[in-house]
Amino acid sequence: PPKEPTVTCRSNTYPKGFYCSWHLQDPTYIPTDFDVHVKHNQKSLEVQKDAVHKNRCHVKFPELFSSFKYRVNVTAVNTLGNASSAITFDDFAIVKPDPPEKVVSTPIPNNVRRLEVTWNSPSTWPDVENFPLKYFLRYRPLIRDQWQHVELSDSTSHTITDAYAGKEYIIQVAAKDTEIGTWSEWSVAVHATPWMEEPKQVISTTEAEDIVETTPSPAPPSPKPRLGISAGGCSALLWSTPLLLASVLLSLIW
């Protein structure tokens, strides 16, 4: 025969309703059916089987802020026998939202220690205006194991101001009804790194100085000999020599 099933109930759509799920810790290996009965204030409530999960059902809250507890009984039945489990609870005790959605973290320009984080409330939460949620944000650099935490009233954004410059961070957010219930599971983790100034490119340039080669000026050209004058003077000297000799001879004769 089957063992007693394990039953849990949770409201992620408060104040609309809740769901219950169950499973057998020891498989039976033969077909097993489950009968589910829910009572509130001695009245049986309608149970709707889940269209996807065969071991889950949905129940609407008949009233809010009830002082009466809910009782859920699940019976496992197969050809070898049956076994039952029952749990009782207050409506506020099973309220647990789904995690926040679309968590985004972006660096803030010109701020090396800041990250802007935004998110949406879970889409399954039906009335965030009248039943607001508060949020719990945790973050840490990948190089460390210790988380830092920030609890926020009803805001869906937060600016981290103490991030380590240049370090990659992992960030998650959880949600909870502001008055009742427990915290959701953590959201899908996102990673972000604070803004970093782009390194300035250092260009090494060697300015070639123009080397001016100083070449000595050529010596001024020597004046060309004035051939006409020199030749003329020499010619006059050559022609006057015979006349001089002749005059000397004549003076001796006389």
Residue frames as qw, qx, qy, qz and C-alpha x, y, z in Angstrom:
[[0.000, 0.886, 0.463, 0.000, 0.00, 0.00, 0.00],
 [0.333, 0.690, -0.064, 0.640, 1.12, 3.62, -0.44],
 [0.426, -0.255, -0.469, 0.730, 2.77, 5.58, 2.33],
 [0.016, -0.849, -0.402, 0.343, 1.27, 8.79, 3.66],
 [0.491, 0.635, 0.183, 0.567, 1.79, 11.62, 1.14],
 [0.366, -0.343, -0.190, 0.844, 3.67, 14.78, 2.04],
 [0.136, 0.810, 0.510, 0.255, 1.42, 17.85, 1.64],
 [0.297, -0.296, -0.106, 0.902, 2.33, 21.54, 1.41],
 [0.188, 0.825, 0.516, 0.134, 0.18, 24.61, 0.67],
 [0.357, -0.266, 0.053, 0.894, 1.14, 28.10, -0.42],
 [0.276, 0.862, 0.411, -0.108, -0.52, 31.31, -1.55],
 [0.431, -0.161, 0.286, 0.840, 1.42, 33.18, -4.24],
 [0.008, -0.440, -0.514, -0.736, -1.76, 34.90, -5.51],
 [0.198, -0.544, -0.632, 0.516, -3.02, 36.40, -2.27],
 [0.434, -0.045, 0.665, -0.606, -5.81, 37.36, -1.72],
 [0.647, 0.174, -0.431, -0.604, -7.29, 35.28, -4.55],
 [0.964, -0.132, -0.077, -0.216, -6.45, 31.82, -3.34],
 [0.336, -0.626, 0.704, 0.024, -3.81, 29.19, -2.69],
 [0.799, 0.285, -0.481, -0.222, -2.55, 25.91, -4.07],
 [0.700, -0.466, 0.526, -0.130, -1.56, 22.62, -2.46],
 [0.633, 0.481, -0.590, -0.138, 0.85, 20.02, -3.76],
 [0.796, -0.386, 0.424, -0.192, 1.78, 16.54, -2.59],
 [0.569, 0.495, -0.649, -0.098, 4.11, 13.67, -3.33],
 [0.956, -0.288, -0.039, -0.048, 4.94, 10.18, -2.11],
 [0.235, -0.788, 0.566, 0.057, 8.34, 9.80, -0.51],
 [0.403, -0.202, 0.877, 0.164, 8.44, 6.14, -1.54],
 [0.478, 0.246, -0.461, -0.706, 7.25, 5.33, -5.08],
 [0.746, 0.009, 0.542, -0.386, 4.66, 2.55, -5.41],
 [0.061, -0.268, 0.822, 0.498, 5.43, 1.58, -9.04],
 [0.102, 0.457, 0.867, 0.170, 1.70, 1.01, -9.58],
 [0.068, -0.547, -0.322, -0.770, -1.00, 3.53, -10.58],
 [0.272, -0.414, -0.625, 0.603, -1.97, 5.71, -7.63],
 [0.053, -0.710, -0.379, -0.591, -4.74, 8.29, -7.40],
 [0.226, -0.083, -0.487, 0.840, -5.12, 11.12, -4.91],
 [0.206, -0.752, -0.573, -0.252, -8.30, 12.40, -3.32],
 [0.251, 0.110, -0.268, 0.924, -8.13, 15.96, -1.97],
 [0.280, -0.765, -0.560, -0.148, -10.59, 17.57, 0.44],
 [0.241, 0.205, -0.244, 0.917, -10.36, 21.12, 1.78],
 [0.323, -0.730, -0.601, -0.037, -12.47, 22.51, 4.61],
 [0.170, 0.223, -0.230, 0.932, -12.83, 25.96, 6.15],
 [0.373, -0.075, 0.357, -0.853, -15.16, 26.73, 9.04],
 [0.518, 0.123, 0.804, -0.266, -16.70, 23.28, 8.71],
 [0.667, 0.628, 0.126, -0.380, -17.50, 23.88, 5.02],
 [0.741, 0.034, 0.511, 0.434, -16.03, 21.97, 2.10],
 [0.134, 0.752, -0.206, -0.611, -14.37, 24.15, -0.53],
 [0.832, 0.545, 0.055, -0.084, -14.19, 23.55, -4.26],
 [0.542, -0.500, 0.540, 0.407, -10.92, 22.01, -5.40],
 [0.668, 0.709, -0.100, -0.205, -9.59, 22.51, -8.94],
 [0.868, -0.121, 0.300, 0.377, -6.95, 20.15, -10.29],
 [0.086, -0.722, 0.363, 0.582, -3.95, 21.81, -11.90],
 [0.786, 0.573, 0.001, -0.230, -3.84, 21.47, -15.67],
 [0.475, 0.680, -0.548, 0.105, -0.07, 20.92, -15.77],
 [0.034, 0.381, -0.835, 0.396, 0.98, 19.45, -12.42],
 [0.629, -0.249, -0.665, -0.317, -0.95, 16.27, -11.65],
 [0.562, -0.362, -0.622, 0.408, -0.08, 16.44, -7.95],
 [0.105, -0.099, -0.207, 0.968, -1.37, 19.97, -7.43],
 [0.033, -0.690, -0.698, -0.187, -4.74, 21.64, -6.87],
 [0.082, 0.249, -0.053, 0.964, -6.04, 25.20, -6.50],
 [0.234, -0.636, -0.712, 0.183, -8.50, 26.61, -3.96],
 [0.028, 0.636, 0.115, 0.762, -10.07, 30.07, -3.74],
 [0.117, -0.060, -0.618, 0.775, -10.17, 31.94, -0.45],
 [0.137, -0.652, -0.723, -0.183, -13.83, 32.13, 0.67],
 [0.223, -0.956, -0.157, -0.106, -13.08, 35.20, 2.80],
 [0.463, 0.543, -0.365, 0.598, -10.17, 37.37, 3.91],
 [0.058, -0.452, 0.535, -0.712, -8.70, 37.79, 7.37],
 [0.796, -0.321, -0.375, -0.350, -10.59, 34.76, 8.60],
 [0.362, -0.589, 0.607, -0.392, -10.06, 33.57, 12.14],
 [0.936, -0.020, 0.296, -0.192, -10.87, 29.99, 11.09],
 [0.293, -0.494, 0.742, 0.345, -8.16, 27.65, 9.97],
 [0.726, 0.396, -0.367, -0.427, -8.04, 25.69, 6.74],
 [0.654, -0.272, 0.705, -0.042, -7.75, 21.91, 6.71],
 [0.594, 0.513, -0.485, -0.385, -6.43, 20.01, 3.70],
 [0.734, -0.205, 0.639, -0.102, -6.63, 16.22, 3.55],
 [0.509, 0.534, -0.566, -0.368, -4.91, 14.20, 0.79],
 [0.814, -0.144, 0.539, -0.163, -5.46, 10.45, 0.42],
 [0.213, 0.475, -0.762, -0.385, -3.29, 8.24, -1.80],
 [0.818, 0.097, 0.427, -0.372, -5.26, 5.28, -3.22],
 [0.359, 0.423, -0.743, -0.375, -4.12, 2.26, -5.26],
 [0.799, -0.062, -0.501, -0.326, -5.03, -1.42, -5.58],
 [0.579, 0.028, -0.704, 0.409, -3.02, -2.29, -2.48],
 [0.370, -0.604, -0.565, 0.423, -4.68, 0.18, -0.13],
 [0.088, 0.846, 0.152, 0.504, -4.68, 3.85, 0.84],
 [0.541, -0.335, -0.353, 0.686, -3.00, 6.32, 3.16],
 [0.017, 0.900, 0.309, 0.306, -3.89, 9.88, 4.17],
 [0.445, -0.117, -0.258, 0.850, -2.19, 13.07, 5.37],
 [0.070, -0.879, -0.423, -0.208, -3.82, 16.26, 6.66],
 [0.398, -0.001, -0.212, 0.892, -2.49, 19.73, 7.46],
 [0.099, -0.880, -0.464, 0.027, -4.16, 22.79, 9.01],
 [0.441, -0.010, 0.009, 0.897, -3.10, 26.43, 8.67],
 [0.096, 0.777, 0.292, -0.549, -4.16, 30.07, 8.84],
 [0.610, 0.737, 0.240, 0.167, -4.46, 31.89, 5.54],
 [0.041, 0.965, -0.258, 0.024, -1.78, 34.46, 6.44],
 [0.637, -0.534, 0.537, 0.147, 0.74, 31.74, 7.31],
 [0.748, 0.162, 0.560, 0.317, 0.99, 30.34, 3.77],
 [0.375, 0.922, 0.065, -0.074, 1.35, 33.65, 1.92],
 [0.570, -0.431, 0.439, 0.544, 4.60, 33.56, -0.04],
 [0.494, 0.774, -0.070, -0.389, 4.98, 35.58, -3.26],
 [0.874, 0.320, 0.129, 0.342, 6.91, 34.44, -6.29],
 [0.542, -0.342, 0.086, 0.762, 10.33, 36.08, -6.76],
 [0.198, 0.794, -0.020, -0.574, 10.57, 39.53, -8.37],
 [0.762, 0.406, 0.429, 0.265, 10.95, 39.53, -12.14],
 [0.496, 0.753, 0.103, 0.420, 13.05, 41.31, -14.75],
 [0.533, -0.759, 0.062, 0.368, 15.85, 42.26, -12.38],
 [0.621, 0.648, 0.016, 0.442, 18.27, 44.58, -14.17],
 [0.516, -0.724, 0.027, 0.457, 21.47, 46.17, -12.89],
 [0.574, 0.699, 0.099, 0.415, 23.28, 48.89, -14.81],
 [0.548, -0.200, -0.162, 0.796, 26.36, 51.00, -14.08],
 [0.024, 0.946, 0.264, -0.186, 25.94, 54.72, -13.50],
 [0.613, 0.597, -0.019, 0.518, 28.14, 56.85, -15.78],
 [0.185, 0.664, -0.321, 0.649, 31.03, 58.60, -14.05],
 [0.617, -0.561, 0.339, -0.435, 30.35, 56.74, -10.77],
 [0.447, 0.398, -0.800, 0.028, 32.89, 54.00, -10.14],
 [0.006, -0.065, 0.887, -0.457, 31.17, 52.68, -6.97],
 [0.518, 0.217, 0.367, -0.741, 27.48, 52.75, -7.93],
 [0.028, -0.111, -0.911, -0.396, 25.05, 50.33, -9.55],
 [0.520, 0.039, 0.086, -0.849, 21.41, 51.01, -10.35],
 [0.031, 0.090, 0.995, 0.021, 19.14, 47.98, -9.72],
 [0.544, 0.069, 0.006, -0.836, 15.53, 47.79, -10.93],
 [0.025, 0.079, 0.995, 0.046, 12.93, 44.99, -10.96],
 [0.511, -0.246, -0.346, -0.747, 9.23, 44.23, -11.39],
 [0.572, -0.186, 0.596, -0.532, 6.88, 42.80, -8.81],
 [0.242, 0.005, 0.956, 0.167, 5.94, 39.17, -9.55],
 [0.348, -0.031, -0.469, -0.811, 3.31, 38.97, -12.28],
 [0.425, -0.310, -0.846, -0.084, 1.41, 36.35, -10.26],
 [0.133, -0.345, -0.566, 0.736, 0.73, 38.84, -7.45],
 [0.154, 0.614, 0.692, 0.347, -2.75, 40.09, -8.40],
 [0.126, -0.915, -0.282, -0.260, -3.20, 43.34, -6.48],
 [0.619, 0.024, -0.277, 0.735, 0.04, 45.08, -5.62],
 [0.068, -0.544, -0.027, -0.836, -1.79, 48.37, -5.02],
 [0.655, -0.558, -0.034, -0.509, -3.96, 47.13, -2.17],
 [0.914, -0.375, 0.112, 0.103, -1.61, 44.39, -1.01],
 [0.304, 0.865, -0.396, 0.052, 1.82, 45.97, -1.49],
 [0.942, -0.025, -0.168, 0.288, 5.06, 44.07, -1.37],
 [0.231, -0.894, 0.370, 0.104, 8.34, 44.92, 0.25],
 [0.835, 0.470, -0.258, 0.121, 11.68, 43.76, -1.09],
 [0.669, -0.630, 0.338, 0.204, 14.97, 42.43, 0.14],
 [0.637, 0.723, -0.261, 0.056, 18.05, 42.99, -2.01],
 [0.740, -0.523, 0.330, 0.266, 21.34, 41.21, -1.60],
 [0.618, 0.755, -0.194, 0.103, 24.58, 41.76, -3.49],
 [0.675, -0.581, 0.354, 0.285, 28.23, 40.83, -3.30],
 [0.310, 0.719, -0.545, -0.299, 31.33, 40.97, -5.47],
 [0.935, 0.168, -0.293, -0.105, 32.30, 37.67, -7.03],
 [0.457, 0.458, -0.625, 0.436, 35.60, 37.79, -5.18],
 [0.183, -0.247, 0.663, -0.682, 33.83, 37.56, -1.80],
 [0.278, -0.269, -0.917, -0.099, 31.34, 35.13, -0.22],
 [0.067, -0.436, -0.616, 0.653, 29.67, 37.55, 2.19],
 [0.079, 0.650, 0.585, 0.479, 26.41, 39.18, 1.07],
 [0.000, -0.103, -0.271, 0.957, 25.32, 42.72, 1.81],
 [0.012, -0.548, -0.832, -0.087, 21.58, 43.27, 2.36],
 [0.121, 0.013, 0.055, -0.991, 19.12, 46.11, 1.94],
 [0.098, 0.515, 0.845, -0.108, 15.41, 45.95, 2.88],
 [0.057, -0.059, -0.245, -0.966, 13.13, 48.29, 0.93],
 [0.409, 0.244, 0.529, -0.702, 9.54, 49.26, 1.71],
 [0.668, 0.504, 0.523, -0.162, 7.73, 49.19, -1.62],
 [0.217, 0.780, -0.366, -0.458, 10.24, 50.59, -4.10],
 [0.932, 0.244, 0.253, 0.086, 11.21, 48.56, -7.16],
 [0.601, 0.651, -0.201, 0.417, 14.62, 50.17, -7.56],
 [0.633, -0.737, 0.064, 0.228, 17.73, 50.78, -5.50],
 [0.455, 0.794, -0.334, 0.225, 21.13, 52.39, -6.02],
 [0.876, -0.301, -0.104, 0.361, 24.10, 50.51, -4.62],
 [0.092, 0.970, -0.154, 0.166, 26.60, 53.14, -3.47],
 [0.458, -0.710, 0.534, -0.004, 29.37, 51.07, -1.88],
 [0.957, 0.274, 0.066, 0.065, 30.42, 48.76, -4.69],
 [0.590, -0.472, 0.391, 0.526, 34.08, 48.03, -5.22],
 [0.361, 0.756, -0.253, -0.485, 35.38, 49.86, -8.25],
 [0.365, 0.522, -0.707, -0.308, 35.99, 47.59, -11.22],
 [0.182, -0.107, 0.961, -0.179, 34.61, 44.43, -9.52],
 [0.443, -0.172, -0.666, -0.575, 31.83, 42.28, -10.96],
 [0.362, -0.102, 0.597, -0.709, 28.79, 41.93, -8.69],
 [0.250, -0.271, -0.894, -0.253, 26.05, 39.32, -8.35],
 [0.282, -0.045, 0.264, -0.921, 22.64, 40.69, -7.35],
 [0.245, -0.340, -0.887, -0.195, 19.32, 39.09, -6.29],
 [0.328, -0.210, 0.164, -0.906, 15.97, 40.32, -4.95],
 [0.152, -0.313, -0.933, 0.096, 13.22, 38.68, -2.84],
 [0.317, -0.368, -0.186, -0.854, 9.65, 39.84, -2.15],
 [0.189, -0.289, -0.861, 0.374, 7.19, 39.63, 0.74],
 [0.226, -0.767, -0.476, -0.366, 3.76, 40.97, 1.61],
 [0.089, 0.568, -0.322, 0.753, 4.26, 44.00, 3.83],
 [0.571, -0.455, 0.263, -0.631, 2.07, 42.56, 6.60],
 [0.877, -0.167, 0.370, -0.257, 1.85, 38.77, 6.46],
 [0.930, 0.362, -0.054, 0.014, 3.52, 35.64, 5.16],
 [0.721, -0.429, 0.331, 0.433, 7.12, 34.82, 4.40],
 [0.053, 0.696, -0.431, -0.571, 9.79, 35.91, 1.95],
 [0.855, 0.475, -0.062, -0.198, 9.82, 34.59, -1.59],
 [0.860, -0.050, 0.225, 0.456, 12.69, 32.66, -3.06],
 [0.225, -0.602, 0.261, 0.720, 15.53, 34.73, -4.51],
 [0.611, 0.720, 0.005, -0.330, 15.17, 36.06, -8.02],
 [0.871, 0.336, 0.070, 0.352, 17.35, 34.93, -10.88],
 [0.513, -0.604, 0.100, 0.602, 20.83, 36.33, -10.26],
 [0.504, 0.841, 0.063, 0.186, 22.11, 39.16, -12.43],
 [0.712, -0.242, 0.043, 0.658, 25.69, 40.30, -12.86],
 [0.229, 0.939, 0.112, 0.232, 26.96, 43.86, -13.22],
 [0.661, -0.113, -0.112, 0.733, 30.18, 45.86, -12.93],
 [0.070, -0.856, -0.194, 0.474, 30.36, 49.55, -11.92],
 [0.499, 0.863, 0.008, 0.075, 31.26, 52.11, -14.54],
 [0.712, -0.358, 0.216, 0.564, 34.92, 52.23, -15.41],
 [0.191, 0.873, -0.180, -0.412, 36.72, 55.06, -17.09],
 [0.888, 0.419, 0.046, 0.183, 38.23, 53.99, -20.34],
 [0.638, -0.460, 0.176, 0.593, 42.01, 54.14, -20.14],
 [0.276, 0.893, -0.121, -0.334, 43.43, 57.05, -22.00],
 [0.895, 0.303, 0.129, 0.301, 45.46, 55.97, -24.98],
 [0.325, -0.791, 0.282, 0.434, 49.03, 57.19, -24.70],
 [0.773, 0.608, 0.079, 0.163, 50.49, 57.85, -28.11],
 [0.572, -0.564, 0.277, 0.527, 54.28, 57.92, -28.16],
 [0.603, 0.768, 0.138, 0.166, 55.47, 60.16, -30.96],
 [0.595, -0.377, 0.180, 0.686, 59.00, 61.17, -31.84],
 [0.349, 0.918, 0.118, -0.150, 59.00, 64.46, -33.53],
 [0.768, 0.101, 0.194, 0.602, 61.85, 64.41, -35.94],
 [0.090, -0.857, 0.017, 0.506, 63.60, 67.68, -35.82],
 [0.683, 0.713, 0.031, 0.152, 64.68, 69.02, -39.13],
 [0.670, -0.452, 0.206, 0.551, 68.43, 68.85, -39.17],
 [0.392, 0.917, -0.028, -0.074, 69.74, 71.81, -41.11],
 [0.829, -0.051, 0.159, 0.534, 73.03, 70.94, -42.68],
 [0.009, 0.950, -0.101, -0.295, 75.24, 74.01, -42.81],
 [0.825, 0.250, 0.208, 0.462, 77.50, 73.85, -45.77],
 [0.346, -0.547, 0.086, 0.757, 80.31, 76.36, -46.02],
 [0.460, 0.838, 0.110, -0.271, 79.76, 79.03, -48.56],
 [0.818, 0.293, 0.155, 0.470, 82.05, 78.70, -51.54],
 [0.399, -0.484, 0.067, 0.776, 84.97, 81.06, -51.61],
 [0.393, 0.824, 0.091, -0.397, 84.35, 84.03, -53.78],
 [0.842, 0.377, 0.202, 0.329, 85.83, 83.43, -57.20],
 [0.454, -0.462, 0.188, 0.738, 89.21, 84.98, -57.83],
 [0.398, 0.797, 0.015, -0.453, 89.07, 87.78, -60.36],
 [0.853, 0.343, 0.267, 0.289, 90.15, 86.68, -63.78],
 [0.458, -0.379, 0.216, 0.775, 93.36, 88.17, -64.95],
 [0.387, 0.838, 0.115, -0.368, 92.92, 91.15, -67.15],
 [0.790, 0.062, 0.417, 0.445, 94.77, 89.66, -70.07],
 [0.432, 0.810, 0.211, 0.335, 94.52, 92.68, -72.27],
 [0.182, -0.959, 0.190, -0.102, 96.31, 94.99, -69.85],
 [0.697, -0.507, 0.457, 0.217, 99.01, 92.55, -68.82],
 [0.767, 0.285, 0.424, 0.389, 99.73, 91.50, -72.38],
 [0.313, 0.904, 0.102, 0.273, 99.87, 95.08, -73.53],
 [0.358, -0.886, 0.294, 0.014, 102.39, 96.09, -70.85],
 [0.766, -0.262, 0.507, 0.295, 104.64, 93.16, -71.62],
 [0.664, 0.552, 0.359, 0.354, 104.54, 93.88, -75.35],
 [0.098, 0.980, -0.057, 0.166, 105.53, 97.49, -74.79],
 [0.542, -0.709, 0.430, 0.140, 108.49, 96.38, -72.70],
 [0.793, 0.043, 0.505, 0.339, 109.70, 93.95, -75.38],
 [0.515, 0.735, 0.264, 0.353, 109.54, 96.49, -78.17],
 [0.089, -0.983, 0.127, -0.096, 111.45, 99.24, -76.23],
 [0.777, -0.461, 0.310, 0.294, 114.57, 97.12, -75.52],
 [0.711, 0.292, 0.300, 0.565, 116.20, 97.34, -79.05],
 [0.153, 0.894, 0.115, 0.406, 115.69, 101.05, -79.14],
 [0.527, -0.833, 0.162, 0.031, 117.47, 101.40, -75.82],
 [0.805, -0.194, 0.342, 0.444, 120.47, 99.40, -77.08],
 [0.541, 0.592, 0.280, 0.527, 120.67, 101.46, -80.22],
 [0.090, -0.958, -0.009, -0.271, 120.69, 104.69, -78.30],
 [0.691, -0.643, 0.255, 0.211, 123.49, 103.38, -76.07],
 [0.764, 0.113, 0.355, 0.526, 125.65, 102.46, -79.09],
 [0.320, 0.797, 0.204, 0.469, 125.16, 105.82, -80.70],
 [0.341, -0.931, 0.095, -0.086, 126.23, 107.57, -77.55],
 [0.770, -0.398, 0.331, 0.372, 129.44, 105.58, -77.48],
 [0.647, 0.411, 0.328, 0.553, 130.26, 106.39, -81.08],
 [0.098, 0.872, 0.100, 0.469, 129.70, 109.99, -80.60]]
